[in-house]
Amino acid sequence: MTTTELAVEFIHRFGAEIETEDTFGQLSVDVPAGLWLEALEFARDGLGCEFFDWLTGVDELDEGFRIVVHVYSLERRHHVLLRTLVSREEPVLPSAVGVYRGANWHERETFEMFGVVFEGHPDLKPLLLPDGFEGHPLRKDFVLAARVAKAWPGAKEPGEGGGAPSRRKNLPPGVPTGWGPHA
């Protein structure tokens, strides 16, 4: 199916509640958060997009967070990008795991990085960041410089302080002898 034919199918199904756009030969469909799961089910069942590729978030600042899903039809060879917007104050969206099992990991990552809560997710817990990490690092208002760096509890380098000799400086593998600064 062409992007135009796909857009007609979406408009026929959802009417004026959605917006479609041809973005570089791929259909992008903006749906309200209330139609999120219904649009995903339509892409899977109505358009044959059984392959779930990825889900992510985009911080749109005052607008909120845009959640984007890329799905693909292996049989018909067409792509669809589904997008929805959730508010910054209450970033909540129903989980897509019931529609696409592959959304599980991606929703956990988006929850951790942006703070978007996916209601009904079977195991929505941090995935990548260390225990005790505070904040959501992919939000544009997350300021790394505000973190307080803790001093290293001892000598800064092996051999510093105490009169012990400094360790020999080795060049990385493959760097010719005599290259770079000499200390």
C-alpha positions as CSV (number, residue, x, y, z in Angstrom):
1,M,0.0,0.0,0.0
2,T,1.2,3.5,-0.7
3,T,1.3,6.2,2.0
4,T,-1.8,7.8,0.4
5,E,-3.8,4.5,0.6
6,L,-2.7,4.0,4.2
7,A,-3.7,7.5,5.1
8,V,-7.2,7.0,3.5
9,E,-7.6,3.8,5.6
10,F,-6.8,5.6,8.8
11,I,-9.0,8.6,7.9
12,H,-11.8,6.2,7.0
13,R,-11.5,4.5,10.3
14,F,-10.9,7.5,12.6
15,G,-12.2,10.5,10.7
16,A,-11.2,14.0,11.8
17,E,-9.8,12.9,15.1
18,I,-6.4,12.1,13.6
19,E,-3.9,13.8,11.4
20,T,-1.9,12.0,8.7
21,E,1.3,13.1,7.0
22,D,3.6,11.7,4.4
23,T,7.1,12.0,5.9
24,F,9.7,10.9,3.4
25,G,7.6,8.2,1.9
26,Q,6.4,6.9,5.3
27,L,3.0,7.5,6.8
28,S,3.0,9.4,10.1
29,V,-0.3,9.4,12.0
30,D,-1.0,11.7,15.0
31,V,-3.7,10.3,17.2
32,P,-5.2,11.6,20.5
33,A,-4.0,9.7,23.6
34,G,-7.6,8.4,24.0
35,L,-7.3,6.5,20.7
36,W,-3.8,5.2,21.3
37,L,-4.5,1.5,21.7
38,E,-7.3,1.6,19.1
39,A,-4.9,3.1,16.5
40,L,-2.2,0.5,17.3
41,E,-4.8,-2.4,17.0
42,F,-6.0,-0.9,13.7
43,A,-2.4,-0.7,12.4
44,R,-1.8,-4.4,13.4
45,D,-5.2,-5.9,12.4
46,G,-6.5,-3.6,9.7
47,L,-3.3,-2.7,7.9
48,G,-1.2,-5.9,8.6
49,C,1.5,-4.1,10.6
50,E,2.4,-7.1,12.8
51,F,6.0,-6.2,13.2
52,F,6.7,-3.9,16.2
53,D,10.0,-2.1,15.6
54,W,10.3,0.5,18.4
55,L,8.7,2.9,20.7
56,T,10.2,6.0,22.1
57,G,9.5,9.4,23.6
58,V,10.4,13.0,22.5
59,D,10.4,15.9,24.9
60,E,8.3,18.6,23.3
61,L,8.8,21.0,26.3
62,D,5.6,22.9,27.0
63,E,3.5,20.7,24.7
64,G,4.4,17.5,26.7
65,F,5.9,14.2,25.6
66,R,5.3,12.8,22.1
67,I,5.3,9.0,22.1
68,V,6.2,7.5,18.8
69,V,5.8,3.9,17.6
70,H,7.2,2.4,14.4
71,V,5.4,-0.6,13.0
72,Y,5.9,-2.5,9.7
73,S,4.0,-5.0,7.5
74,L,6.3,-7.8,6.4
75,E,3.8,-9.1,4.0
76,R,2.7,-5.7,2.4
77,R,6.0,-3.9,3.0
78,H,4.7,-0.6,4.4
79,H,5.7,1.4,7.5
80,V,3.6,3.4,9.8
81,L,4.7,5.9,12.5
82,L,2.0,6.4,15.1
83,R,2.4,9.4,17.4
84,T,0.5,10.8,20.3
85,L,1.1,13.6,22.8
86,V,0.8,13.3,26.6
87,S,0.9,16.3,29.0
88,R,4.0,17.2,30.9
89,E,2.0,17.5,34.1
90,E,0.4,14.0,33.8
91,P,2.4,11.9,31.4
92,V,0.2,8.8,31.3
93,L,-0.7,6.5,28.4
94,P,-2.2,3.0,28.3
95,S,0.4,0.3,27.8
96,A,0.7,-1.2,24.3
97,V,2.1,-4.5,25.6
98,G,-1.3,-6.2,25.0
99,V,-1.2,-5.2,21.3
100,Y,2.5,-5.6,20.7
101,R,4.5,-7.7,23.2
102,G,7.7,-6.1,22.0
103,A,6.5,-2.8,23.5
104,N,7.4,-4.1,27.0
105,W,11.1,-3.2,27.0
106,H,10.5,0.1,25.1
107,E,7.8,1.3,27.5
108,R,10.1,0.5,30.5
109,E,12.9,2.5,28.9
110,T,10.6,5.4,28.0
111,F,9.2,5.4,31.6
112,E,12.7,5.5,33.0
113,M,14.1,8.2,30.6
114,F,11.1,10.5,30.3
115,G,8.8,9.6,33.3
116,V,5.9,8.6,31.1
117,V,3.7,6.1,32.9
118,F,2.2,3.3,30.8
119,E,-0.9,2.1,32.7
120,G,-1.5,-1.6,32.6
121,H,2.2,-2.4,31.9
122,P,3.0,-5.8,33.5
123,D,6.3,-4.8,35.0
124,L,6.9,-1.0,34.8
125,K,10.2,-0.6,36.7
126,P,13.6,1.0,35.9
127,L,15.6,-0.8,33.3
128,L,18.9,0.9,32.5
129,L,19.9,3.4,35.2
130,P,21.6,2.5,38.5
131,D,19.5,2.0,41.6
132,G,18.8,5.3,43.3
133,F,19.2,7.4,40.2
134,E,17.1,10.5,40.5
135,G,15.3,12.1,37.6
136,H,14.6,11.4,34.0
137,P,17.8,12.1,31.9
138,L,16.2,12.5,28.5
139,R,13.9,15.3,29.6
140,K,15.1,18.6,28.4
141,D,14.7,20.1,31.9
142,F,17.1,17.5,33.4
143,V,20.3,19.4,34.3
144,L,23.4,17.3,34.6
145,A,25.5,20.2,36.0
146,A,23.2,20.4,39.1
147,R,24.4,17.1,40.4
148,V,27.0,17.3,43.2
149,A,30.2,15.4,42.4
150,K,31.6,13.4,45.3
151,A,35.3,13.5,46.0
152,W,37.2,10.3,45.4
153,P,37.9,8.8,48.9
154,G,41.7,8.6,48.6
155,A,44.6,9.4,46.4
156,K,43.6,10.7,43.0
157,E,46.0,8.4,41.0
158,P,48.0,5.4,42.0
159,G,51.3,6.7,43.4
160,E,50.1,10.2,44.4
161,G,50.9,11.3,47.9
162,G,53.0,9.3,50.3
163,G,56.1,9.7,48.3
164,A,55.6,6.5,46.2
165,P,56.7,6.7,42.6
166,S,54.1,7.5,40.0
167,R,52.9,4.8,37.7
168,R,54.4,4.6,34.2
169,K,52.3,6.3,31.5
170,N,51.5,3.8,28.8
171,L,50.4,4.7,25.3
172,P,47.2,3.1,24.0
173,P,47.7,0.1,21.8
174,G,48.7,1.0,18.2
175,V,50.1,4.5,19.0
176,P,53.7,4.8,17.8
177,T,56.5,5.5,20.3
178,G,57.3,9.2,20.5
179,W,53.7,10.3,19.6
180,G,52.0,12.8,21.8
181,P,53.1,14.6,25.0
182,H,55.9,13.2,27.0
183,A,55.8,13.5,30.8
